[in-house]
């Protein structure tokens, strides 16, 4: 276990003493859909487990160390977890049955706590390519009709549907890019830095998390620039659960100023079948232990519990248990 997880456990152990006076309520067992060990989502879930288990009962909570932003709404819909972390955008896509879910949908997911952290999709360009086209304006680049090679991860990455939305909002598509002599390259993370370093791609679209190892390697070893997503994309992105927002500056080598990206957001979701009391207690625990959760990992440091219930931070409707807590707390 890495030092983040150890730190989270240490914080959580301290919380047990302060939570000892809490009378356990009758509630169903809870599995938390997260991601693999070592990620910020796993650290959050592990810390949350230690906070809510004294409230819900001994051995009542389990962290599922797999999944991700796109997968977790379906994990909850399929009954494999009662609650899970998801992107705000992917929760909206799942609820709507968007194309990324290939005919599936998640009509039974509900939100508990939104605005947990920001996850941006951004655009990187090779500097040599920018010099050739004479502009760093993404809208102008895509409208020029000139060949452009776009690099992304394979289907399953949250960045792929966001890239398609950006293309559509700027009047193009993968098909048009190919027709103009360009290409869409979809490769695993381990191949991306080499492709950018060797000049085999012009634009690279991915999630821009501070410290992201692939982005860090690209920025350190290739001559690249970070491009803003144009304001013209804002309406399309908003309709799909994303908001434009700045990431950086100085998250990565060469990023001297803040960059405008598409914020996927992070929300804790639940099944509508989760009983109201359990949903209430989990929501209450997160809001009232926000400082401990924020301290568990830097990714959560900007969480503002006073905004946890806002529609733009949840994307989907709130669980009735969450509504009850926010109402009682005077936040709704």
Buried (B, 14 or more C-beta within 10 A) or exposed (E): EEEBBEBBBEBBEEBEEEBEEEEEEEBEEBBBBBBEBEBBBBBBBBBBBBBBBBBBBEEBBBBBBBBBBBBBBBBBBEEBBBBBBBBBBBBBBBBBBBEBBEEEBBEBBBBBBBBBBBBBBBBBBBEEBBEEBEEBBBBEBBEBEBEBBBBBBEEEBBBBBBBBBBBEBBEBBBEEBEEBEBBBBBBEBEBBBBBBBEEBBBBBBBBBBBEBEBBBBBBEEBBBBBBBBBEEBBEBBEEBBBBBBBBBEEBBBBBEEBBBBBBBBBBBBBBBEBBBBBBBBBBBBBBEBBEBBBBBBBBBEEBEBEEBBEEBBBBBBBBBBBBBBBEEBEBE
